[in-house]
Amino acid sequence: GSVDPAKKEQFAEDDSIGPMLASALEHCELLDSIGFTRYVVSLKDSDPQKVIDVNRRFAEQRPDVPLHLGVTEAGMPPDGIIKTRIAFEQLISRGIGDTVRVSLTVPNARKPEEIDAARGILADIAAGRVRSVVDFGLDSLNIISCPSCSRVENEAFIELAEEVKRMTAYAKDHAITIAVMGCRVNGPGETDDADLGLWCGPTHVNLKKGSEPLGAFAYDAILPRLREELDQPIAGREAAAGRSAGA
């Protein structure tokens, strides 16, 4: 589940790994104290670098505890597979990780693709087909989206995520994160860290800028409004770059 807000207050605002690690270690201590030892810990983020860092740190402190690896809200293929591959290569090649999940935003009928992708990544790692230099791609547009589950109230969410990816292609060279979440359970909180966030309800899509709500829009009206919001930071950055060049 999500990290306890009280834990976040104990760490610097820009440190998302510290609270996650502390929470996991605390829960392990609780389970150990009552004699419950058959458990697996999962430490996930939408940023593969953070997944690598937090799992490495956990494995150093609790090498006895099995780890379930994954990049949450990795998005659509092929981007979601690439993000997951980056994390798996760096962790599994170092002996970290016991079970895995590849999370992709695809319709239910295509969910077996997650298994195929995971098997392909594991086969490549076993054969030594891994990157020598890791490019996390964080200086470009980053679209994260959840893999869909029973909490999704409108299957149009999958199509919307695909449309967002197509519509925002013009901004591919800008370091902006857009989150597209499928439900009202995880959506409100898990879009807070994105520059622009969308979380879907039965009939409307809620739009946010950071943690600021911008309103709810019909599914057929959300894309033009999203583009308006996306154009603002791009225009600001281009203007700043122009001033720097002219200085």
Secondary structure, DSSP 8 states (H G I E B T S, - for coil): ----HHHHTTS-TT-SHHHHHHHHHHHHHHHHHTT-----EE---SSHHHHHHHHHHHHHH-TTS-EEE--TTB-STTHHHHHHHHHHHHHHTTT--SEE-------GGGTHHHHHHHHHHHHHHHTT---SS----TTS-EEEE----TT-S-THHHHHHHHHHHHGGGGTTS--EEEEE--TTTHHHHTTTSSEEEEE-SSEEEEEETTEEEEEEETTTHHHHHHHHHHHHHHHHHHHHHHHHH-
